[in-house]
Amino acid sequence: MKFAMHNWMRPEPIETTLERLHRLGYDGIEISGEPARYDTKAVRKLLDQYKLECWGGVTMMTPGRDLVHEDSYVRAGTIVYMKDCIKMISELQGTIFCLVPSTIGKTKPLASPSEEWKWMVQGLKEVTDFALKYRIRCGVEPLNRFETYLINRHDQALRLAQEVGNDLRVVLDAFHINIEETDPMQAIRNVGSLLMDFHVADNNRKPAGQGTFDWKIILNTLKDVGYKGCLTTEFVLTIDRTPLAVRTEQPEADMSFTESDLKFIQVHGSGLIPAVDYDRAVADSITHLKKFV
């Protein structure tokens, strides 16, 4: 197994991210699905410079991106957005695309279950068919109930993959399966060979080793099912807004973000993290995982 990491948790230039990942021993990045933001030729050169691979990309499901929205124009626009992400991943020589079907933080449906399921299957069929032409594998990620009402468990994701076809697979996240699955390790075993990607955060969503998870058991289970993809770090450093604060929000000169970026980060309980704290957390995660790989 190799080590990759997301880059949505701290808004900074992509070169800053890639330099850190190279310095701390990561193999690649699962880049944020913001194709309009990246010059793929320039990013590809940076990946080569820092001897990193693009493992793939992940949808950034901010408001206005939703495959099950009641407005057909929103659904159509979301399909276009996902296709643009696939083009970006292909240009960066990535191989996987992690999909979340609906807006993060949307916890109430806008239509009936049958309508939403139909829209989701139709949309994902079009997206995955497009991905096959670019030789990009797609996987749907279940999230916890506090981020979405739609796909929360591995069995739901497997059913969706079955109906969509087109080699749609499943992405699991240690943090989410700890909340939603009766037996997280059995969830990994049930997904088995359809497991495309595995996201890493401890039970409290901090870096691996800073919570209660037994990572030896988790990684052994991944090995048992033959998982050979990346361990993709995706922790969230919380911001304490009380007098007990240890970490406070701290904009720094290298940060560049939109209001939507900041809102997305804050929805996850985080904020603008100083580089020194972020560096330490990125290092802590890979250091702990390497004990068991």
C-alpha positions in Angstrom: 0.0 0.0 0.0 1.1 3.5 -0.8 0.4 6.8 1.0 -1.7 9.6 -0.5 -3.5 12.7 1.0 -6.3 15.0 0.2 -5.6 18.8 -0.1 -8.9 20.4 0.7 -8.3 20.7 4.5 -5.9 23.7 4.2 -6.3 26.3 1.4 -2.8 26.9 0.1 -0.9 26.8 -3.2 -0.7 23.3 -4.7 3.1 23.6 -4.7 3.1 24.1 -0.9 1.0 20.9 -0.6 3.2 18.9 -2.9 6.5 20.0 -1.3 5.1 18.9 2.1 4.0 15.5 0.9 7.3 14.9 -0.7 9.3 16.0 2.3 7.2 13.8 4.7 7.4 10.6 2.6 4.0 10.5 0.9 3.6 8.8 -2.6 0.9 11.0 -4.0 -2.2 13.2 -3.8 -5.9 12.7 -4.1 -6.5 16.2 -5.5 -9.6 18.3 -4.8 -12.2 18.2 -7.6 -11.8 21.9 -8.6 -10.8 21.6 -12.2 -11.2 25.3 -12.9 -8.6 26.0 -10.3 -5.7 24.0 -11.6 -3.4 24.4 -14.6 -2.9 20.7 -15.2 0.3 21.1 -17.2 1.8 23.1 -14.4 0.6 20.7 -11.7 1.9 17.7 -13.7 5.4 19.4 -13.8 5.2 19.9 -10.0 4.3 16.3 -9.4 7.3 15.2 -11.4 9.5 17.7 -9.6 8.5 16.4 -6.2 8.4 12.8 -7.4 4.7 12.3 -6.5 1.9 10.7 -8.4 -1.7 11.8 -8.7 -3.6 8.9 -7.1 -6.8 10.5 -8.3 -9.4 13.1 -7.3 -12.4 13.6 -5.2 -15.7 15.6 -5.7 -16.0 18.8 -3.7 -19.8 18.8 -3.2 -20.4 22.4 -2.3 -23.8 24.0 -2.8 -25.0 23.8 -6.4 -23.4 20.3 -6.9 -26.0 17.6 -6.4 -27.0 14.6 -8.5 -30.4 14.3 -6.6 -31.5 17.9 -6.7 -35.1 18.6 -7.6 -33.9 21.1 -10.3 -32.9 19.2 -13.4 -30.5 21.9 -14.4 -28.6 21.5 -11.1 -28.4 17.7 -11.8 -27.2 18.3 -15.4 -24.6 20.9 -14.2 -23.3 18.4 -11.6 -22.8 15.8 -14.3 -20.8 18.3 -16.3 -18.8 19.2 -13.2 -17.9 15.5 -12.6 -16.9 15.0 -16.2 -14.6 18.0 -15.9 -13.0 16.4 -12.8 -12.4 13.2 -14.8 -10.7 15.2 -17.5 -8.5 16.9 -14.9 -7.5 13.6 -13.3 -6.7 12.1 -16.7 -4.4 15.0 -17.5 -2.7 14.6 -14.2 -2.2 10.9 -15.0 -4.4 9.8 -12.1 -6.4 6.6 -12.0 -9.3 7.0 -9.5 -12.2 9.3 -8.9 -14.0 9.3 -5.5 -17.6 10.4 -5.9 -20.1 11.8 -3.4 -23.5 12.0 -5.0 -25.0 14.9 -3.1 -24.1 18.2 -1.5 -22.1 17.9 1.8 -24.2 19.1 4.7 -27.5 18.5 2.9 -29.3 16.3 5.4 -32.9 16.5 4.2 -34.2 15.2 0.9 -35.9 17.3 -1.7 -37.8 14.5 -3.5 -39.0 11.0 -2.9 -36.6 8.1 -2.3 -37.5 6.5 -5.7 -37.0 9.8 -7.6 -33.7 10.5 -5.9 -32.5 6.9 -6.5 -33.5 7.1 -10.2 -31.7 10.5 -10.7 -28.6 9.2 -8.9 -28.3 6.0 -10.9 -28.9 7.9 -14.2 -26.4 10.5 -13.4 -23.7 8.1 -12.2 -24.3 5.9 -15.3 -23.5 8.9 -17.5 -20.5 9.9 -15.4 -19.0 6.4 -15.1 -19.5 5.8 -18.8 -17.5 8.9 -19.5 -14.8 7.9 -17.0 -14.3 4.5 -18.8 -13.3 6.4 -21.9 -10.5 8.1 -19.9 -9.6 4.8 -18.1 -10.5 6.4 -14.7 -12.1 4.1 -12.1 -14.9 5.7 -10.1 -16.0 4.8 -6.5 -18.9 6.1 -4.4 -18.1 7.0 -0.8 -20.6 6.6 2.0 -20.6 9.5 4.5 -22.0 9.7 8.0 -25.5 10.8 8.6 -24.5 14.3 9.8 -23.1 15.1 6.3 -25.6 13.4 4.1 -28.8 11.4 4.4 -28.3 9.6 1.1 -25.5 7.0 1.1 -24.3 6.3 4.6 -23.3 2.6 4.6 -21.3 0.1 2.5 -24.3 -2.0 1.6 -26.1 1.0 0.1 -22.9 1.9 -1.9 -22.7 -1.7 -3.1 -26.3 -1.7 -4.2 -25.7 1.6 -6.0 -22.6 0.2 -7.7 -24.6 -2.9 -8.8 -27.3 -0.8 -10.4 -25.0 1.7 -12.1 -22.5 -0.8 -13.5 -19.6 0.5 -15.5 -17.1 -0.8 -13.0 -18.4 1.6 -10.3 -16.7 0.7 -7.0 -16.7 1.7 -3.3 -14.6 4.1 -1.3 -14.5 3.6 2.5 -13.4 6.1 5.1 -12.3 4.9 8.6 -14.1 7.8 10.3 -17.4 7.4 8.5 -17.6 3.6 8.9 -16.9 3.9 12.6 -20.1 6.0 12.9 -22.4 4.1 10.5 -21.4 0.5 10.4 -22.4 -2.1 13.0 -19.0 -3.8 12.3 -16.5 -1.6 10.4 -14.1 -4.4 9.7 -16.9 -6.6 8.3 -17.9 -3.7 6.1 -14.4 -3.7 4.7 -14.6 -7.5 4.2 -18.0 -7.2 2.5 -16.8 -4.7 0.0 -13.8 -6.8 -0.7 -12.4 -6.6 -4.2 -14.7 -3.6 -5.0 -12.8 -1.4 -2.5 -11.2 1.2 -4.7 -9.8 3.7 -2.1 -9.5 4.0 1.7 -9.6 7.3 3.5 -7.6 7.6 6.8 -8.7 9.5 9.9 -9.0 8.3 13.5 -12.3 7.9 15.4 -12.2 11.6 16.3 -11.2 12.6 12.7 -7.7 13.6 13.8 -4.6 12.1 12.3 -4.1 8.3 12.6 -2.8 7.5 16.1 -4.5 10.4 17.8 -7.7 8.5 18.6 -8.8 5.1 19.7 -8.6 3.1 16.4 -6.4 0.0 16.3 -4.7 0.7 13.0 -3.0 -2.7 13.1 -6.4 -4.4 12.9 -7.6 -2.0 10.2 -4.6 -2.4 8.0 -4.5 -6.2 8.5 -8.2 -6.3 7.4 -7.3 -4.3 4.3 -4.5 -6.7 3.5 -6.9 -9.7 4.0 -9.2 -8.4 1.3 -6.3 -7.8 -1.1 -6.5 -4.0 -1.0 -3.5 -2.6 -2.9 -4.6 1.0 -3.3 -3.5 4.1 -1.3 -4.1 4.9 2.3 -5.4 8.4 1.7 -5.0 10.7 4.7 -8.1 12.9 5.3 -8.0 14.2 8.9 -9.8 17.3 10.2 -8.0 19.5 12.7 -10.8 21.0 14.9 -11.0 24.7 15.8 -11.9 25.3 19.5 -14.1 28.4 19.8 -14.2 28.4 23.6 -11.9 29.8 26.2 -10.3 26.4 26.4 -8.9 26.9 22.8 -5.6 25.2 22.0 -5.9 25.8 18.3 -7.5 28.9 16.9 -8.2 30.0 13.3 -5.2 31.8 11.9 -5.1 33.0 8.3 -1.5 33.1 6.9 0.1 34.8 4.0 0.1 31.7 1.7 -3.6 31.0 2.1 -5.9 31.7 -0.8 -9.5 30.7 -0.6 -13.0 31.6 -1.6 -16.0 32.0 0.7 -17.2 28.6 -0.5 -13.8 27.0 0.4 -13.9 28.4 3.9 -17.5 27.4 4.5 -16.8 23.8 3.3 -13.8 23.6 5.8 -15.8 25.1 8.6 -18.8 22.7 8.0 -16.3 20.0 8.9 -15.5 21.7 12.2 -12.1 23.0 11.1 -10.8 26.3 9.9 -7.6 28.1 8.8 -4.9 26.0 10.2 -1.3 27.4 10.7 1.3 25.7 8.6 3.3 24.5 11.6 0.3 22.7 13.1 -0.7 21.2 9.7 2.8 20.0 9.0 2.9 18.2 12.3 -0.4 16.5 11.7 0.5 15.4 8.2 3.8 13.9 9.6 2.0 12.3 12.5 -0.5 10.4 10.3 2.1 8.7 8.0 4.5 8.0 10.9 1.8 6.1 12.8 0.5 4.2 9.7 4.0 3.1 8.7 4.3 1.1 11.9 1.7 -1.4 10.6 2.2 -1.5 6.8 
